[in-house]
Amino acid sequence: MGDRKKFAIKNTYTTHYSHVNLNNNEFSIVSIEEDNFPPEYFFFSEYLTDIINPEEIWGKGLFLLNLYNGAVNIDLFNNEWDSNVKFTRLDNWVTNENLTPFSTENILPINPFPENLQTENESKEMLKRTNFITYSSFLAKSESDVLSLLLLAGNDLDWVTLYAIYDTLKYYSQDFDKLISICGYSKNDIKAFTGTANNFGLLGINSRHGEMGWSQPKITKSLFDSKKMILEMAKIYIESK
């Protein structure tokens, strides 16, 4: 396995689903079991092979982990929980040497993908028939719209994040009204979402805006229903590519 690095991870309630379906170079998850011990889960990527600096490995790993969490959240848009897998340590795969940087909280995500990558159409068509997580992460390497959607969806899915995904879909969609319709929603559903997300009087500090003097909207949408709607639209948009 050369100089592969592996991240031990926690919050693994999503990993069984994902491990069964993952088969790509962008990221994978493996379960390692030893006698009389519960399984331990590890996250790795071919894009981290042969990097020496632990801070750079951690930063690029964070970027890939954000894509992973985003892809899972979009794929499982109708679930009540959000994917929130986190790193606990960094090891050398062969020697098991602990490579975790002394201070990880200030390390920012770093895009590990080379610039100016082009989508490989043959691979694209093949992966489109596999599963959403593999397909979307492949597209994210070279298509900025998918990259933005996955990165956003990998964050806490609060009103601000959901509105950012909504903005991104509006910006990239050639026919946003058609996307809304295909997903079975209406302009009133969108109005209920935007009206709720923007209203300080209704949401307080969870609103996208501070006090604007606006009255409360006549139609509203819950956070769960908003999450379901926006992530479903993101999934349909990515699957249509």
Secondary structure, 3 states (H helix, E strand, C coil): CCCCEEEEEECCCCHHHHHHHCCCCCCEEEEECCCCCCCEEEEECHHHCCCCCHHHHHHHHHHHHHHHHHHHHHHCCCCCCCCCCEEEEEEECCCCCECCCCCCCCCCCCCCCCCCCCCCHHHHHHHCCCCHHHHHHHHHCCCHHHHHHHHHHCCCCCHHHHHHHHHHHHHHCCCHHHHHHHCCCCHHHHHHHHHHHHCHHHHHHHCCCCCCCCCCCCCCCCHHHHHHHHHHHHHHHHHCC
